[in-house]
Amino acid sequence: MEGSSEMKSNTKRKIFVAGATGDTGKRVVEQLLAKGFAVKAGVRDIEKAKNIFSDNPFLQFVKADLTEGPAKLAEAIGDDSEAVICASGFRRSWDFTQPWKVDNYGTVNLVDACQKTGVNRFILVSSVLVNGAAMGQLLNPLYIFINVFGLMLVAKLQAEKYTRKSGINYTIIRPGALKNDPPSGNIIMEPEDTIISGEAISRDQVAEVAVEALDLPESSYKVVEIVARAEAPKRSIKDLFGSLKQH
């Protein structure tokens, strides 16, 4: 039986997820498994990860610390992953270097690791107002609040820029305020640096956009802002990406 499970897993497309035990990352993992993918979950603590997820023959845990450099990350990704979804983020603390270690250098390391392994599909979950300075939002209370923790948005923006210059086939998703509750509105998607109003968006919906983007040509080389809105019409992720006109 064990051998047959392994044989089955070899027929599934495998996706590497960074930040797999985070609030958004675990939803990405669950949705990938539900859609028939195999998942390689990059985590810092494998035992902790095993307690978060139910047993699944198509879910593999590998040690992966984004701050340890691209060589070790390339080993974790391996030659059997066809794409990488990055849903990582620093844990808030009084160490103000953490956003740069994780959200900047960590993402850069992951992009470099993709290139070392030949992976050419990269989905990055970023944040609303990442480019707030260029959008005239320096005095926006939300921009100020998020940046209190070690200039997190500045760190994320630099990582986005590196990703875009790398040549990798990217999709960068910038969600608005996040909530752990199930969706209560439909997704609104706009091109990068668009200021859009809406409600907090469910992490389930952010994960849905990330997972669906994997196979959508319409999502390639795009940066999008997403929020939820109760009165918004229900649209497919394909339609949302396809109707965009980048700035």
C-alpha positions as CSV (number, residue, x, y, z in Angstrom):
1,M,0.0,0.0,0.0
2,E,2.8,2.3,0.9
3,G,4.4,1.8,-2.5
4,S,1.1,2.5,-4.3
5,S,0.7,5.8,-2.5
6,E,4.2,6.8,-3.6
7,M,3.4,5.8,-7.2
8,K,0.2,7.9,-7.1
9,S,2.0,10.9,-5.7
10,N,4.5,10.8,-8.6
11,T,1.6,11.3,-11.1
12,K,0.6,14.5,-9.3
13,R,2.1,17.9,-10.0
14,K,4.0,19.1,-7.0
15,I,4.0,22.7,-5.7
16,F,6.5,24.0,-3.2
17,V,4.8,26.3,-0.6
18,A,7.0,28.6,1.5
19,G,5.4,29.8,4.8
20,A,3.2,26.7,4.8
21,T,2.3,26.9,8.5
22,G,1.2,30.6,8.4
23,D,-2.4,31.7,8.4
24,T,-2.5,32.2,4.6
25,G,0.1,29.5,3.8
26,K,-1.8,26.7,5.4
27,R,-4.9,27.6,3.4
28,V,-2.8,27.5,0.2
29,V,-1.6,24.0,1.1
30,E,-5.2,22.8,1.8
31,Q,-6.5,24.3,-1.4
32,L,-3.7,22.8,-3.5
33,L,-4.4,19.3,-2.0
34,A,-8.1,19.7,-2.6
35,K,-7.4,20.6,-6.3
36,G,-5.4,17.4,-6.8
37,F,-1.8,18.8,-6.4
38,A,0.9,17.2,-4.4
39,V,2.5,19.7,-2.0
40,K,6.0,20.1,-0.6
41,A,5.6,22.3,2.4
42,G,8.6,24.4,3.3
43,V,8.6,24.9,7.1
44,R,11.1,25.8,9.8
45,D,9.7,23.2,12.3
46,I,8.6,19.9,10.8
47,E,7.1,18.5,14.0
48,K,5.0,21.6,14.5
49,A,3.8,21.4,10.9
50,K,2.7,17.8,11.4
51,N,0.5,18.9,14.2
52,I,-1.2,21.6,12.0
53,F,-2.1,19.4,9.0
54,S,-4.0,16.1,8.8
55,D,-2.1,13.2,7.4
56,N,-2.1,13.2,3.6
57,P,0.1,11.0,1.4
58,F,0.5,13.9,-1.0
59,L,1.8,16.3,1.6
60,Q,5.5,16.3,2.3
61,F,7.3,18.5,4.8
62,V,10.8,19.8,4.2
63,K,13.0,22.0,6.4
64,A,13.2,25.4,4.8
65,D,14.4,28.7,6.4
66,L,14.2,31.5,3.9
67,T,17.0,33.4,5.7
68,E,19.6,30.6,5.2
69,G,20.3,31.4,1.5
70,P,19.4,30.1,-1.9
71,A,21.5,27.0,-1.9
72,K,19.7,25.3,1.0
73,L,16.4,26.5,-0.3
74,A,17.2,25.0,-3.7
75,E,17.8,21.6,-2.0
76,A,14.4,21.9,-0.3
77,I,12.6,22.8,-3.5
78,G,14.3,20.0,-5.3
79,D,13.9,18.9,-8.9
80,D,10.4,17.7,-8.5
81,S,8.6,21.0,-7.8
82,E,7.1,22.7,-10.8
83,A,6.2,26.0,-9.1
84,V,6.7,27.9,-5.9
85,I,4.1,29.8,-3.9
86,C,5.5,32.2,-1.3
87,A,3.1,33.0,1.5
88,S,5.7,33.7,4.1
89,G,6.0,36.7,6.4
90,F,8.0,37.7,9.5
91,R,6.6,37.1,12.9
92,R,6.1,40.4,14.7
93,S,8.7,41.1,17.3
94,W,10.9,43.9,18.6
95,D,13.7,42.7,16.2
96,F,13.2,45.3,13.5
97,T,15.6,43.5,11.2
98,Q,13.1,40.6,10.8
99,P,11.1,42.2,7.9
100,W,14.3,42.5,5.9
101,K,15.5,39.1,6.8
102,V,12.2,37.4,5.8
103,D,10.2,39.7,3.5
104,N,13.1,41.0,1.6
105,Y,16.2,38.8,1.6
106,G,14.0,35.7,2.2
107,T,12.0,36.3,-0.9
108,V,15.1,37.1,-2.9
109,N,16.7,33.9,-1.7
110,L,13.6,32.0,-2.8
111,V,13.7,33.5,-6.3
112,D,17.4,32.7,-6.6
113,A,16.6,29.1,-5.5
114,C,13.9,28.8,-8.1
115,Q,16.4,29.7,-10.8
116,K,19.0,27.2,-9.4
117,T,16.4,24.4,-9.7
118,G,14.9,25.5,-13.0
119,V,11.5,26.4,-11.5
120,N,10.0,29.2,-13.6
121,R,6.6,29.8,-11.9
122,F,6.5,32.0,-8.8
123,I,3.5,33.3,-6.9
124,L,4.2,35.8,-4.2
125,V,1.7,36.9,-1.6
126,S,2.7,40.5,-0.8
127,S,0.6,43.3,0.8
128,V,-1.6,46.3,0.1
129,L,0.2,49.7,0.0
130,V,3.5,48.1,-0.7
131,N,4.2,50.9,-3.1
132,G,2.5,53.5,-0.9
133,A,5.1,56.2,-1.2
134,A,4.8,56.3,-5.0
135,M,1.0,56.2,-4.6
136,G,1.0,59.4,-2.5
137,Q,0.0,57.4,0.6
138,L,2.9,58.2,2.9
139,L,0.5,59.7,5.4
140,N,-2.1,57.0,5.1
141,P,-2.6,55.6,8.7
142,L,-2.5,52.0,7.4
143,Y,0.8,52.6,5.6
144,I,2.3,54.2,8.7
145,F,1.0,51.4,11.0
146,I,2.3,48.5,8.8
147,N,5.7,50.1,8.4
148,V,6.1,50.6,12.2
149,F,7.5,47.1,12.3
150,G,10.9,47.6,10.6
151,L,9.7,49.2,7.4
152,M,8.0,46.0,6.4
153,L,6.3,47.5,3.3
154,V,9.6,48.9,2.0
155,A,11.2,45.4,2.5
156,K,8.4,43.8,0.6
157,L,8.6,46.3,-2.2
158,Q,12.3,45.7,-2.7
159,A,11.6,42.0,-2.9
160,E,8.8,42.6,-5.5
161,K,11.3,44.6,-7.6
162,Y,13.9,41.8,-7.5
163,T,11.3,39.3,-8.5
164,R,10.2,41.3,-11.5
165,K,13.7,41.9,-12.7
166,S,14.7,38.2,-12.3
167,G,12.9,37.0,-15.5
168,I,10.9,34.4,-13.6
169,N,7.2,34.0,-14.6
170,Y,5.7,35.8,-11.6
171,T,2.3,36.7,-10.2
172,I,2.4,39.1,-7.2
173,I,-0.8,39.4,-5.1
174,R,-1.3,42.4,-2.8
175,P,-4.3,41.7,-0.5
176,G,-5.9,44.4,1.6
177,A,-6.7,43.9,5.3
178,L,-6.9,40.2,6.0
179,K,-9.3,38.1,8.1
180,N,-9.3,34.5,9.1
181,D,-13.1,34.2,8.8
182,P,-14.7,32.6,5.7
183,P,-15.5,35.0,2.8
184,S,-18.3,37.4,3.3
185,G,-18.0,39.3,0.0
186,N,-16.7,38.7,-3.5
187,I,-13.2,39.5,-4.8
188,I,-12.4,42.9,-6.3
189,M,-9.1,42.9,-8.3
190,E,-7.3,45.9,-9.8
191,P,-3.9,46.5,-11.3
192,E,-0.9,47.4,-9.2
193,D,-0.9,50.7,-7.3
194,T,-4.6,51.2,-7.6
195,I,-6.3,52.4,-4.4
196,I,-9.5,50.4,-3.9
197,S,-11.9,50.4,-1.1
198,G,-13.5,47.3,0.3
199,E,-13.8,45.1,3.3
200,A,-11.2,42.8,4.9
201,I,-10.6,39.9,2.5
202,S,-10.7,36.3,3.8
203,R,-7.4,34.5,3.7
204,D,-9.3,31.7,2.0
205,Q,-9.9,34.0,-1.0
206,V,-6.2,35.1,-1.0
207,A,-5.2,31.4,-1.1
208,E,-7.8,30.8,-3.9
209,V,-6.3,33.6,-6.1
210,A,-2.7,32.2,-5.5
211,V,-3.7,28.6,-6.3
212,E,-5.8,29.5,-9.4
213,A,-3.1,31.8,-10.7
214,L,-0.8,28.8,-11.2
215,D,-2.4,27.7,-14.4
216,L,-3.7,31.0,-15.7
217,P,-1.7,32.6,-18.6
218,E,-3.7,35.7,-17.8
219,S,-2.0,36.0,-14.4
220,S,1.6,35.8,-15.7
221,Y,3.8,38.8,-15.1
222,K,1.1,40.7,-13.2
223,V,0.9,42.5,-9.9
224,V,-2.6,42.8,-8.5
225,E,-4.4,44.5,-5.6
226,I,-7.3,42.5,-4.1
227,V,-10.0,43.3,-1.5
228,A,-13.5,41.9,-0.9
229,R,-16.8,43.7,-1.3
230,A,-20.2,42.4,-0.3
231,E,-22.0,44.0,-3.3
232,A,-19.4,42.9,-5.9
233,P,-20.5,40.4,-8.5
234,K,-19.1,36.9,-8.2
235,R,-16.5,36.4,-10.9
236,S,-14.0,33.6,-11.7
237,I,-10.4,34.2,-10.9
238,K,-9.7,33.7,-14.6
239,D,-12.1,36.5,-15.5
240,L,-10.6,38.8,-12.8
241,F,-7.1,38.4,-14.2
242,G,-8.2,38.5,-17.8
243,S,-10.0,41.8,-17.5
244,L,-7.0,43.7,-16.0
245,K,-5.0,46.3,-17.8
246,Q,-1.7,46.9,-16.1
247,H,-0.5,50.4,-15.4
